[in-house]
Amino acid sequence: MIHAAPKVSTGATTTEAWAQGHAWTKAAVCTGSGVIVEGALRDVRMHALTVAGDLAQQLPTRFVALQLEVRWASRRRFDPRTGMEIMPEEGKMHTFVGTEKMGAMQYSRQTMEKKETGLDEVAPSAVGSIIYSKPGFPSAAQKGKLHPAVPNVYEFWADSCHFVPTYFVKGKNFRLKTMGDSPLVENVASIDDATGNLKFFAGDTSLGNSWVDKIAKSKEPEQTQEEKKDDDDEWA
């Protein structure tokens, strides 16, 4: 049987001018610790900003705009001594898990498993107060599609140099990590609904690759002393 590929729709490309009198730089826009959010993708389109000033000092201006219905969120945390991001222990990350069949037509509905994360969790309804805390956010033309008009739906901007629209399928679950307290995306992972496993696309991988690697490493069988000796003999 041949299965059709998921339909990817990017909608119309939109353009807007950045807020007049406000710098479009990382120092101005991306202050704060940022958030990690999980949820279902509701819409995706290409979006561009027109910005005045020295382009060399500015953030990217072309994006894949992602409207995500946030179901879980947490503040990012960092070690004050090392600056390294503090990640949850193995098995503690909040994930979507599985589907269940509903009614005679066997519609699928996503189920969630609530896990203790050890992170500073944020109510989905409060995400906007963090990521839209700077002037210019959210996009004025999109406000009718976002929280509070549409509960818990927020727009995030992923740099089009690192992310392409074909990564993003409506209805799929994603985890995003923001650059500071802004809607700019640092890292994206898709979430497998059946297993909760993550697939990272691009951006900084400190959110999960090190955590995933740690899990994989912990599951590797340890060699016995005799096996190690045999390996050494092979290379002798």
C-alpha positions as CSV (number, residue, x, y, z in Angstrom):
1,M,0.0,0.0,0.0
2,I,1.3,3.5,-0.9
3,H,0.8,6.1,1.8
4,A,0.4,9.7,0.8
5,A,2.9,12.1,2.4
6,P,1.5,14.5,5.0
7,K,0.1,17.7,3.5
8,V,2.3,20.7,4.3
9,S,0.7,24.1,3.9
10,T,2.6,27.3,4.6
11,G,-0.3,29.7,3.9
12,A,0.4,33.2,2.5
13,T,3.7,35.0,3.1
14,T,3.3,38.0,5.4
15,T,5.5,41.0,5.8
16,E,5.5,43.7,8.5
17,A,7.8,46.5,9.7
18,W,9.4,46.1,13.1
19,A,8.3,48.3,15.9
20,Q,9.6,51.8,15.2
21,G,12.1,53.1,17.7
22,H,12.9,49.6,19.1
23,A,16.2,47.8,18.2
24,W,16.0,44.5,16.5
25,T,19.1,43.0,18.2
26,K,19.6,40.0,20.5
27,A,20.5,42.3,23.4
28,A,17.3,44.2,23.0
29,V,14.8,41.4,22.1
30,C,16.2,38.2,23.7
31,T,16.8,39.1,27.3
32,G,15.5,36.7,30.0
33,S,15.9,32.9,30.5
34,G,13.3,31.9,27.9
35,V,10.8,29.0,27.9
36,I,10.3,25.5,26.7
37,V,6.9,24.8,25.3
38,E,5.1,21.7,23.9
39,G,1.9,21.6,21.8
40,A,0.2,21.0,18.5
41,L,0.9,23.0,15.4
42,R,-2.2,24.9,14.3
43,D,-0.8,27.0,11.4
44,V,2.5,27.8,9.6
45,R,3.5,30.4,7.1
46,M,6.5,32.4,5.9
47,H,7.0,35.8,7.6
48,A,9.4,38.7,6.9
49,L,10.3,41.8,8.9
50,T,11.5,45.1,7.5
51,V,14.0,46.6,9.9
52,A,15.9,49.9,9.8
53,G,19.5,50.3,10.9
54,D,22.7,48.3,10.7
55,L,21.9,44.9,9.4
56,A,25.2,43.4,10.7
57,Q,24.0,43.9,14.3
58,Q,20.5,42.6,13.8
59,L,18.7,39.4,14.3
60,P,17.4,37.4,11.3
61,T,14.4,38.9,9.5
62,R,12.9,36.0,7.6
63,F,11.1,33.3,9.5
64,V,8.9,30.3,9.4
65,A,6.0,31.5,11.7
66,L,4.6,28.7,13.8
67,Q,1.2,29.0,15.6
68,L,1.3,26.4,18.4
69,E,-1.5,25.4,20.8
70,V,0.6,25.2,23.9
71,R,-0.3,22.4,26.3
72,W,2.7,22.5,28.6
73,A,5.4,25.1,29.3
74,S,8.3,25.7,31.6
75,R,10.9,28.3,32.2
76,R,14.4,27.4,31.1
77,R,16.9,27.2,33.9
78,F,20.7,27.7,33.9
79,D,23.4,26.9,36.4
80,P,24.5,30.3,37.8
81,R,28.1,29.1,38.1
82,T,28.7,27.5,34.7
83,G,25.9,29.0,32.6
84,M,25.0,25.5,31.4
85,E,21.3,24.7,31.0
86,I,19.8,22.6,33.8
87,M,17.9,19.7,32.2
88,P,15.5,17.2,33.9
89,E,16.7,13.8,34.9
90,E,16.2,10.9,32.6
91,G,12.5,9.9,32.4
92,K,11.3,13.1,34.0
93,M,10.6,15.1,30.8
94,H,7.0,16.0,30.2
95,T,5.8,14.2,27.0
96,F,2.7,13.4,25.0
97,V,2.2,9.7,25.1
98,G,0.0,7.6,22.8
99,T,-3.4,7.9,21.3
100,E,-6.7,6.3,22.1
101,K,-9.6,5.5,19.8
102,M,-12.9,7.3,20.2
103,G,-16.3,6.0,19.2
104,A,-17.6,3.9,16.3
105,M,-15.6,5.9,13.8
106,Q,-12.4,5.2,15.7
107,Y,-11.2,8.8,15.8
108,S,-7.8,9.2,17.5
109,R,-7.4,11.6,20.4
110,Q,-4.0,12.5,21.9
111,T,-3.5,11.6,25.5
112,M,-1.0,13.2,27.8
113,E,0.9,11.8,30.7
114,K,1.7,14.3,33.5
115,K,5.2,13.9,34.8
116,E,7.2,15.7,37.5
117,T,9.9,17.6,35.6
118,G,11.7,19.5,38.3
119,L,11.4,22.5,36.1
120,D,9.7,25.9,36.7
121,E,6.4,25.1,35.0
122,V,4.3,27.8,33.5
123,A,0.5,27.7,32.8
124,P,-0.1,27.7,29.1
125,S,-2.3,30.8,29.6
126,A,0.7,32.7,31.0
127,V,3.1,32.0,28.1
128,G,2.2,35.2,26.3
129,S,3.1,37.4,29.3
130,I,6.7,36.0,28.9
131,I,7.3,35.8,25.1
132,Y,5.3,38.9,24.2
133,S,6.9,41.1,26.9
134,K,8.8,43.2,24.4
135,P,7.2,45.9,22.1
136,G,6.3,44.6,18.6
137,F,5.1,41.2,19.7
138,P,2.9,39.6,18.7
139,S,2.3,40.5,15.1
140,A,-0.6,42.9,15.0
141,A,-2.2,41.2,12.0
142,Q,-2.2,37.8,13.8
143,K,-3.7,38.9,17.2
144,G,-7.2,37.6,16.3
145,K,-5.7,34.1,15.9
146,L,-3.7,34.0,19.1
147,H,-4.3,34.0,22.9
148,P,-6.5,35.3,24.4
149,A,-8.7,35.4,21.3
150,V,-7.9,31.7,20.7
151,P,-6.9,30.2,24.1
152,N,-3.3,29.1,24.5
153,V,-2.3,29.6,20.9
154,Y,0.9,31.5,20.4
155,E,3.1,32.4,17.5
156,F,6.8,31.6,17.4
157,W,9.3,32.7,14.7
158,A,11.9,30.2,13.5
159,D,14.8,31.5,11.4
160,S,14.2,30.4,7.8
161,C,18.0,29.9,7.3
162,H,17.9,27.0,9.8
163,F,14.3,25.7,9.5
164,V,12.2,25.0,6.4
165,P,8.4,24.8,6.2
166,T,8.4,21.1,5.2
167,Y,9.6,20.3,8.7
168,F,6.2,21.4,10.1
169,V,3.0,19.5,9.6
170,K,-0.3,20.9,11.0
171,G,-1.6,18.8,13.9
172,K,1.7,17.3,14.8
173,N,3.2,17.9,18.2
174,F,6.4,19.9,18.7
175,R,8.7,21.1,21.4
176,L,10.2,24.6,21.0
177,K,12.8,26.4,23.0
178,T,12.9,30.2,22.8
179,M,15.7,32.6,22.6
180,G,15.2,34.5,25.9
181,D,11.8,35.9,26.7
182,S,10.8,36.2,23.1
183,P,8.9,34.2,20.5
184,L,12.1,33.6,18.5
185,V,13.0,29.9,18.2
186,E,16.3,28.5,19.3
187,N,15.5,24.8,19.0
188,V,12.7,22.7,17.5
189,A,11.9,19.0,18.0
190,S,9.0,17.0,16.8
191,I,7.4,14.7,19.3
192,D,6.4,11.1,18.4
193,D,2.9,10.7,19.7
194,A,3.3,7.0,20.3
195,T,6.6,7.0,22.2
196,G,7.3,10.6,23.3
197,N,10.6,10.4,21.5
198,L,12.1,13.6,20.1
199,K,13.5,14.3,16.7
200,F,15.6,17.5,16.5
201,F,15.6,19.5,13.4
202,A,18.1,22.4,13.8
203,G,19.3,25.1,16.1
204,D,21.1,24.6,19.5
205,T,20.8,21.0,20.7
206,S,21.4,21.6,24.4
207,L,17.7,21.1,25.1
208,G,17.7,17.5,24.4
209,N,20.4,15.9,22.4
210,S,22.7,15.7,25.4
211,W,19.8,14.3,27.4
212,V,19.0,11.8,24.7
213,D,22.6,10.8,24.4
214,K,22.7,10.3,28.1
215,I,19.8,8.0,28.0
216,A,21.3,6.0,25.1
217,K,24.6,5.7,26.8
218,S,22.9,4.5,30.0
219,K,21.3,1.7,28.1
220,E,24.5,0.4,26.5
221,P,25.5,-2.9,28.1
222,E,28.7,-2.6,30.1
223,Q,31.5,-4.9,29.0
224,T,32.9,-7.4,31.3
225,Q,36.6,-7.4,32.0
226,E,37.1,-10.5,29.8
227,E,35.2,-8.8,26.9
228,K,37.4,-5.7,27.2
229,K,40.5,-7.9,27.2
230,D,39.3,-9.6,24.0
231,D,38.8,-6.2,22.4
232,D,42.3,-5.2,23.4
233,D,43.7,-8.4,21.9
234,E,41.9,-7.6,18.5
235,W,43.7,-4.2,18.3
236,A,47.1,-5.6,19.4
